[in-house]
């Protein structure tokens, strides 16, 4: 099942709320922009993950909570948290 941009944003908000122990209403969607990523892992591969090296279109989603900005990367197939405490996560 393909994700819409709105569904990807919602998945990111749910994930961040859980990671930070907040309510979803405490999370602000700061920006959502179309982006081309360098690989099929959206430039956010998890540790020891291999990905196809091809330009992959998607969305860069910036969420704000507790005075910090967090970046999610998504396309119609996946959502990833980029560089959270130095690590990438596939949601």
N, C-alpha and C positions, 0 to 999 in steps of 0.2 A: 504494500500500500504506500503510495507516494505521499510525502508530507507537503503541506502548503506552507508558505512563509509564516502565516499566523500560527499554525500548529507547531512549527519549529520554535517560534518565540515562546509559546506557551510551555513547551518542553524545557526550554532553557530556564524560564522563570520558576517552574516547579523544581527543577534540579538545584538551582541556586538557593531557593528557599530551604530546601532540605539540608544542603551542605552548611548553610549558615545558621540554621535553627530559627528561621524567620517565617513570617506569613508571606504569601505571594503578594499581598497588598503592600508590603514593605519594600518591594522591588520595583524600581522604575525602569521602563524601557527607554534608554537614552538615545539610541540610534540604531537603525537597521539600514544596511546598504548592500547593494549587489556587489559581488566581488568574484574575481577569478583566482583560484587557489592553485599552487604548483603541483598538487598530486591528488590522488583519490581520497586521501586522508585529510584533505582540506588544509594542508600545512600544519596539522595538529595531530600527528601520529602518536599513539600511546607507546609506551616502552616496548621495545622488541617487535613492533608491528611493521610489517612491510606494506607498501602501497604502490599502486601503479603511478608511474611518473608521466602524468598527462594533465594539461590544464583542465581544471574542474570548476564549473561555475556554481555559485551558491550565494549565501548571504552572510555578512558579518553582522552579528547582533551584539550590541553593547548594552549591558544591564548595569544598573547602579544600585548599591545597597551599602549601608553603613559607611557612607562617604567614599566608597571605592567603586571603581569601574571594573567589570568582568566581561571578558569577550567569549562569546560562543560563535561557532562557525557551523553552518548548516547548508544542506541542499535537500533535494526531495527524498533522499535515501537515509540521511543520518544527521545527528546533532552532536557536536563536540565542544567541550570546554577547553579553551586554549590557555595554557600557562597559568593554571591555578596552583599557587604555591610551588611553582616550578615544574609542574607536571601537566600533561594533556590527558583528557579523559573522553572516551566515547560514551555517550549517554544512551 
